[in-house]
Amino acid sequence: MHETPTRTRRSDIVGDPFHGLACLQITHGCQAWFSWAPLGRRSEIRLDRILRGLANPETRWREAKPKEQEKTMPPLARRNLFHDKIRLAVTLTGITFAVLLVVVELGLFLGFSTTTSSLIDRSRADFWIASRNVPYIEQGAPFSERKLYQVRATPGVASAEKYIVRFAGWKHHDGGQETVQVVGFNVGESSQQVSGGRAEESGQLMGGPWNITSGSVADLNAPNAVMVDDLYWKKLGITRVGEVFEINGYRARVVGTTHGIRSFTTSPYVFTTFKNAQNFGLLREDQTVFILVRAATGTDPKELQRDIESHVSDVDVLTTSQFSHMTRSYWMFTTGAGMAVLLAALLGLIVGIVVVTQTIYATTMDHLREYGTLKAIGAPNSYIYRVILQQAAMSAVMGYALGIGVSLFLVRSSAQGGIAILLPWSMAALIFALTLLMCGIAAAVSINKVTTLDPAMVFRN
């Protein structure tokens, strides 16, 4: 009597590994097919070829034609990644958190660094002359303004102006006190530079304010006139232009505002004329704190720097870039503020690596039988490596997109606050590269596990 061919259950061969993601089914005639549930397709393979694959995993892959390879071993990364949505959510959350933390901390570092030297960088001066051994701009010490005439007499100097940056006390209407930084520049003499100076194409005077939103520099010529950034109006109790306050016992009337001129010390900048700044800063009439110098066109900067040093005694002559670097270095590294921010960014990167490594490694461990099956039917290690790397790359791109989206929201929100978070495109590109590196490290840990995988495990319970 003819017997009906029977089919062996998949659980008899390899159990039902991991929700039926991969299994071998044995049919009458010793023929088998390989099934990977998330793929939505099934490819038939001769059992004898599977056995040959166990002896030499490369044999099956080399014998197959390119179309057969594509049919037998379709791309697994995307479906493998989206099969467990909860685990994918955990992975993306870890990457997003890491990206967000790195963006915020590096953005804060860049924002702090820019803020500390903003007065210097935006001064439109070529050289800063200060008292000996001044480490940063807030530590400027007064000296005789007679040195100004010695500087102006130096060949190669196009213009030189007195300049003051000095802490002072701001008094509220209710009697409260705030510390401000009075910035005094020579409005009257510098007004001639607006029409013809090479650095005044936007109308900003040497050492003067920028991003003016109401009023003008000319308004500072009024008695006791000052200009304050609108980010600090609430802190200083200002409600409108024209209000009168006191700075170290002298009247100060708000005649204009700027936007985005932040102070790293949290003491707002108050721009005024040089004469008012002398009063507000309690300086004598013959004293200044800095001298700003602009070189004549065609003058060699290094030679001019040496000439000024030889003509003027007991001062340091610094280029704008040198003084900016000194100020940034002091606040960001000498005080330790910058190192704390950088360490926090590094911590965010480490947290991301740990979270992503754990989730990708756990996913790989859950699919060890499936990867063993692939090796058994002849898939080379490079194919499996590619699957894992593709999963890591897709996770990196999705996590980066989510993280950078939230970061952009925070960056825009910070524009209205006292602390700036900057995100230039170059930093965004760097963080994307770090995200790929982070996920690549996570994939490398999983690849190391798959490398030692024995294809014969497919036939064991």
Summary of the structure (lengths in Angstrom):
residues: 461
radius of gyration: 34.7
end to end distance: 34.9
largest distance: 123.7
contacts: 1534
relative contact order: 0.17
helix: 52%
strand: 19%
